[in-house]
C-alpha cells in the first residue's frame, strides 16, 4: 500500500508540474524539480543533462546483478489550455495535454517508495525523458549513454489512456503502437497572371493532382494485411489572389507498424509525386523523415508487466490483447536496444489526449506507482533466507 502522506504529496507534485509545463528540450524547471525531489528521497546517484534535459537516477540494493529501467516523459505540448482549473498552466501557449505531468509524478512516487522501502535486489534506473512529443528525446538520451554507459537488462514504461477506467491496464505483445513518418513535397512550376494560365505551369493544380494520386498508395501498393495510413495534412501556394502559383507545398503524415511498409510508402510517394509533376510540366522536391519508429513489445517482458498488473489491478481489469494503436510513442527507441514493454493505464472519463480540455486524473497516480513497485520486486526479487 502507498502511504497516505506520499499519495497526498504526489497529488501536489502533479499539479505543480501541470501548472509549470515546458516544451521538449526546454524542461529546465521540470528537471530541477525532479532532482530536488530525488535528493529529498535520499537518492544521490543522479545524472543530469542526459539527452539535453533528461535525468537518470540509479538505486542499488543488495547484491543482485540485474538492472531494470523505468521511464517517464516530462515534456508538454504547444497548446493553450482551456480547463480553467485552479492549477491550470501558468504559461500561455503551453500545457500538459498528454499527461506527462502524471507520468513524471508516478515515477517520482516510485522512486520515493523504493528509496524508503527497498524490497528489491539489484539496480533500478529511473529515466526521466525529455522531448517525447518531438520524437527525439529517447534517441538523444541513448546517444548520451542510456543503454550503454548507463546499461540495463529490461525497460518498462506506461501512458495514461482516456476512456479506459481508472484501475484498468492494457497492452499487447509485439507491435502495439504505430510509427510516424513525415513528408513534405514542394512543387515548382511557372507562375504568371491569373488571366493567362496557358503561359504558366500551375503549381496548385499540380499539387492537387498529387494529393489525389497519393490516396492510391495504400489501396494499390501496400498489402491489405498490413496497416498503413497516408494523410495529407496541409497544402498551400503563393496565396496571391490574381496570380497563378509558381510554387506549392504539400505536407503530410504516414502511420504503419513495420519498417518494410515505411520504405514501400516512401518509394511509392516519390514515384507518384515525380510522375504527376512531370505530367504537369512541374518539378518536385521531396523530403521524407522517419520521426517515430514502431513500438514493438518484447513478449516475455509483456508477460512480466501483465503478471504485475494482475496482482495490482486484478486479472479482470487487465487486457493483454489490446488493439494496436495508430498513435506513436518515442519509448519505441528504447525497445530497439533492450527487451521491454509499454503499457496503458486508465485515466477514466477524461477529455482526449492532446485536447486543450485534458487533465491527468490524479486517481491514476497510486495505481501507477503500485504497478511499477510490483514489477520491480517481481523482476528483482530478494532471496528468502532458509529456502
C-alpha positions in Angstrom: 0.0 0.0 0.0 1.2 3.5 -0.8 1.3 5.7 2.4 -1.4 8.3 2.6 1.2 11.0 3.0 3.1 10.0 -0.2 -0.2 9.9 -2.1 -1.0 13.4 -1.0 2.5 14.6 -1.9 2.1 13.1 -5.4 -1.1 15.0 -6.0 0.7 18.2 -5.1 3.7 17.4 -7.3 1.5 16.6 -10.3 -0.4 19.8 -10.0 2.8 21.8 -9.7 4.1 20.2 -12.8 0.8 20.8 -14.6 1.0 24.5 -13.6 4.6 24.8 -15.0 4.8 23.0 -18.3 7.8 23.0 -20.6 8.3 22.1 -24.2 10.7 19.4 -25.5 14.4 20.0 -24.7 13.3 23.1 -22.6 12.4 21.2 -19.4 14.9 23.1 -17.1 12.4 23.9 -14.3 10.9 20.4 -14.5 14.4 18.8 -14.3 15.3 20.9 -11.3 12.0 19.9 -9.6 12.6 16.2 -10.3 16.2 16.4 -9.0 15.2 18.2 -5.8 12.6 15.5 -5.1 15.0 12.7 -5.8 17.6 14.2 -3.4 15.0 14.6 -0.8 14.3 10.8 -1.0 18.0 10.2 -0.3 18.9 9.3 -3.8 22.4 10.6 -4.6 23.4 8.7 -7.8 21.8 11.2 -10.3 23.0 12.2 -13.7 21.5 15.3 -15.3 21.8 16.7 -18.8 21.3 13.3 -20.4 19.9 14.0 -23.9 19.8 17.7 -23.1 17.5 18.0 -20.1 17.0 14.3 -19.2 17.7 12.7 -15.9 18.8 9.2 -14.9 18.7 8.3 -11.2 20.1 5.0 -10.0 19.0 3.0 -7.0 21.0 -0.1 -5.8 20.0 -2.6 -3.2 21.6 -5.9 -2.2 24.0 -7.8 -4.4 21.8 -8.6 -7.4 23.4 -8.3 -10.8 20.4 -7.4 -12.9 19.3 -3.9 -13.8 15.7 -2.7 -14.5 14.9 0.7 -16.1 11.6 2.6 -15.6 10.9 5.6 -17.8 8.6 8.6 -17.7 8.4 11.6 -20.1 8.4 15.2 -18.9 7.6 17.5 -21.9 4.4 19.3 -22.7 2.6 20.4 -25.9 2.4 23.9 -27.5 -1.3 24.4 -26.8 -3.4 26.9 -25.0 -5.1 25.3 -22.0 -8.9 25.9 -21.6 -9.7 23.8 -18.5 -9.9 26.8 -16.1 -8.6 24.6 -13.3 -7.1 26.3 -10.3 -3.8 24.7 -11.2 -4.1 25.3 -15.0 -1.0 26.2 -17.0 0.6 29.4 -16.0 2.4 29.7 -19.3 0.5 30.9 -22.4 0.5 28.5 -25.3 2.0 25.6 -23.3 0.1 22.8 -21.5 0.4 19.2 -20.3 -2.2 17.9 -22.7 -0.8 14.4 -22.8 -0.4 13.6 -19.1 3.3 13.7 -18.9 2.9 15.6 -15.6 1.2 12.5 -14.3 3.8 10.1 -15.7 6.7 12.1 -14.1 4.8 12.1 -10.8 4.3 8.3 -10.9 8.0 7.7 -11.4 8.8 10.2 -8.6 6.4 8.3 -6.3 8.0 5.0 -7.3 11.4 6.5 -6.5 10.2 7.6 -3.1 8.8 4.2 -2.2 11.8 2.2 -3.5 14.3 4.5 -1.7 12.4 4.2 1.6 11.2 0.6 1.5 13.6 -1.2 -0.8 12.2 -4.7 -1.3 14.3 -5.5 -4.3 17.7 -7.0 -5.0 19.6 -5.3 -7.9 19.7 -2.0 -9.6 16.8 0.3 -10.8 17.4 3.1 -13.2 14.8 5.9 -13.1 14.7 7.5 -16.6 13.1 11.0 -16.9 13.0 11.7 -20.6 12.7 15.0 -22.4 11.1 15.7 -25.8 8.9 12.7 -26.3 6.4 14.7 -28.3 9.2 15.6 -30.7 10.2 12.0 -31.2 13.7 13.0 -30.4 14.2 12.7 -26.6 14.9 9.0 -26.3 17.4 9.0 -29.2 19.2 11.9 -27.5 19.4 10.0 -24.2 20.7 6.9 -26.0 23.4 9.0 -27.7 24.4 10.3 -24.2 24.9 6.8 -22.8 21.5 5.4 -21.8 21.6 1.7 -22.5 25.4 1.6 -22.9 27.3 3.5 -20.2 24.1 3.6 -18.2 23.1 0.0 -19.0 20.0 -2.0 -18.1 18.6 -5.5 -18.8 15.0 -4.6 -19.3 13.0 -1.3 -19.6 9.3 -0.5 -19.0 7.1 2.5 -19.4 3.4 3.5 -19.2 1.0 6.0 -20.5 -2.4 7.2 -19.4 -5.4 6.4 -21.6 -8.6 8.4 -21.6 -11.7 6.2 -21.7 -10.0 3.3 -20.0 -11.4 3.1 -16.4 -9.0 4.1 -13.6 -7.7 0.8 -12.2 -7.6 -0.8 -15.6 -4.5 -1.8 -17.6 -3.8 -2.9 -21.1 -1.1 -3.8 -23.7 -0.3 -6.5 -26.2 2.9 -8.4 -27.2 4.6 -7.5 -30.4 3.6 -4.3 -32.4 1.5 -2.2 -30.1 1.9 1.4 -31.4 2.5 2.8 -34.9 5.4 4.5 -36.4 5.1 8.1 -37.7 6.8 9.3 -40.9 6.5 12.9 -42.0 6.8 14.2 -45.6 6.8 17.4 -47.5 6.6 17.9 -51.3 7.5 21.2 -52.8 6.0 21.7 -56.3 7.7 24.2 -58.6 6.0 25.4 -61.7 5.9 28.7 -63.6 3.7 31.4 -62.2 2.0 34.2 -64.1 -1.1 36.4 -64.4 -4.3 34.6 -63.5 -5.8 35.6 -66.9 -3.1 33.7 -68.8 -2.9 30.1 -67.5 -1.7 28.9 -70.9 1.6 30.7 -70.3 2.1 29.1 -66.9 2.7 25.7 -65.2 0.2 25.9 -62.3 1.8 24.6 -59.1 -1.5 24.5 -57.3 -3.2 22.4 -59.9 -0.2 20.0 -60.0 -0.2 19.8 -56.1 -3.9 19.0 -56.1 -3.4 16.2 -58.6 -0.5 14.8 -56.4 -2.8 14.9 -53.4 -5.4 12.8 -55.2 -2.8 10.3 -56.5 -1.3 9.8 -53.1 -4.6 8.3 -52.0 -3.8 5.2 -54.2 -0.6 4.3 -52.3 -2.4 2.4 -49.5 -5.1 0.9 -51.7 -2.8 -0.2 -54.6 0.7 -0.5 -53.2 0.5 -1.9 -49.6 -0.6 -5.4 -48.8 -4.1 -5.2 -47.3 -2.9 -7.4 -44.4 -0.5 -4.6 -43.3 -1.8 -1.4 -41.8 -0.8 1.9 -43.4 -2.2 5.4 -43.4 -1.1 8.2 -45.7 -2.6 11.6 -44.8 -2.1 14.9 -46.4 -2.4 17.4 -43.6 -1.5 20.7 -45.3 -1.3 22.4 -48.7 -0.5 26.0 -49.6 0.6 28.1 -52.6 1.8 31.6 -53.2 -1.5 32.9 -51.9 -1.8 35.8 -54.3 -5.4 36.2 -55.5 -4.7 37.3 -59.1 -1.6 35.3 -59.8 -1.1 31.6 -60.7 1.1 30.0 -58.2 4.7 29.2 -59.1 5.2 27.1 -56.0 3.0 24.9 -53.8 3.9 22.9 -50.7 2.2 19.7 -49.5 2.8 18.3 -46.0 1.6 15.0 -44.6 1.9 12.1 -42.2 2.2 8.3 -42.6 1.5 5.7 -40.0 2.4 2.0 -40.0 3.7 -0.9 -37.9 6.8 -2.1 -39.8 9.9 -0.7 -41.4 9.2 -2.6 -44.7 5.9 -0.8 -45.1 7.6 2.6 -44.4 10.0 2.0 -47.2 7.3 0.9 -49.5 5.3 4.0 -48.8 8.3 6.3 -49.3 9.1 4.7 -52.7 5.5 4.9 -53.9 5.2 8.5 -52.7 8.3 9.6 -54.6 7.2 7.8 -57.7 3.7 9.3 -57.6 4.8 12.8 -56.9 7.5 12.8 -59.6 5.3 11.2 -62.2 2.4 13.6 -61.6 4.7 16.6 -61.6 6.3 15.6 -64.9 2.8 15.2 -66.5 2.1 18.9 -65.4 5.4 20.2 -66.6 6.5 20.9 -63.0 9.3 19.7 -60.7 9.2 18.4 -57.2 11.5 18.4 -54.2 10.6 15.7 -51.7 11.6 15.2 -48.0 10.7 12.1 -46.2 11.5 11.8 -42.5 11.1 8.8 -40.1 10.1 10.6 -36.8 8.8 7.7 -34.7 9.6 4.0 -35.1 7.1 1.3 -34.4 6.7 0.3 -30.8 7.2 -3.4 -30.5 6.8 -5.1 -27.1 9.0 -8.0 -26.2 6.6 -10.9 -25.5 8.4 -12.1 -22.3 8.6 -8.5 -20.9 4.9 -8.0 -21.8 4.1 -11.1 -19.7 6.1 -9.7 -16.8 4.2 -6.5 -16.9 0.8 -8.2 -17.2 1.6 -10.5 -14.3 2.4 -7.5 -12.1 -0.7 -5.7 -13.3 -2.9 -8.7 -12.4 -1.6 -8.5 -8.9 -2.2 -4.8 -8.6 -5.4 -4.3 -10.6 -7.0 -7.8 -10.6 -6.9 -10.1 -13.6 -10.4 -9.0 -14.6 -9.1 -5.4 -15.2 -6.1 -6.4 -17.3 -6.3 -6.8 -21.1 -3.2 -8.5 -22.6 -4.6 -8.4 -26.2 -5.5 -4.7 -26.5 -6.0 -3.5 -30.1 -3.0 -2.0 -31.8 -2.9 1.8 -31.7 -2.0 4.1 -34.6 -0.6 6.7 -32.3 3.2 6.9 -31.9 5.5 6.8 -28.8 9.2 7.7 -28.5 9.7 4.9 -25.9 9.9 2.6 -29.0 13.5 3.7 -29.5 14.4 2.1 -26.1 12.8 -1.2 -27.2 15.4 -1.3 -30.0 18.3 -1.5 -27.6 16.9 -3.8 -24.9 13.9 -6.1 -24.1 11.0 -4.2 -22.5 7.3 -3.3 -22.9 4.9 -0.4 -22.8 1.5 -0.3 -21.2 -1.6 1.9 -20.9 -3.2 2.7 -17.5 -6.7 4.0 -17.2 -7.3 7.8 -17.0 -11.1 7.4 -16.7 -13.7 9.6 -18.3 -11.4 12.5 -19.3 -11.0 14.7 -22.3 -9.0 13.1 -25.1 -5.2 13.3 -25.2 -3.9 16.5 -27.0 -7.1 18.3 -26.2 -7.0 21.8 -24.6 -9.5 20.4 -22.0 -7.4 17.4 -21.0 -6.2 16.8 -17.4 -4.4 13.8 -16.0 -6.6 12.0 -13.4 -4.9 12.1 -10.0 -6.7 8.9 -9.1 -4.4 7.1 -11.5 -1.2 8.1 -9.7 -1.3 5.5 -6.9 -2.2 2.6 -9.2 0.7 3.6 -11.5 3.2 3.5 -8.6 1.8 0.3 -7.3 2.3 -1.4 -10.7 5.9 -0.1 -11.0 6.7 -1.4 -7.5 5.2 -4.8 -8.1 7.1 -5.1 -11.4 10.5 -4.1 -9.8 10.0 -6.5 -6.9 9.0 -9.4 -9.2 11.9 -8.9 -11.6 14.5 -8.1 -8.9 13.3 -10.4 -6.1 15.0 -10.6 -2.7 16.2 -14.1 -1.9 14.4 -15.6 1.1 16.6 -16.9 3.9 16.2 -20.5 4.8 14.9 -21.6 1.5 
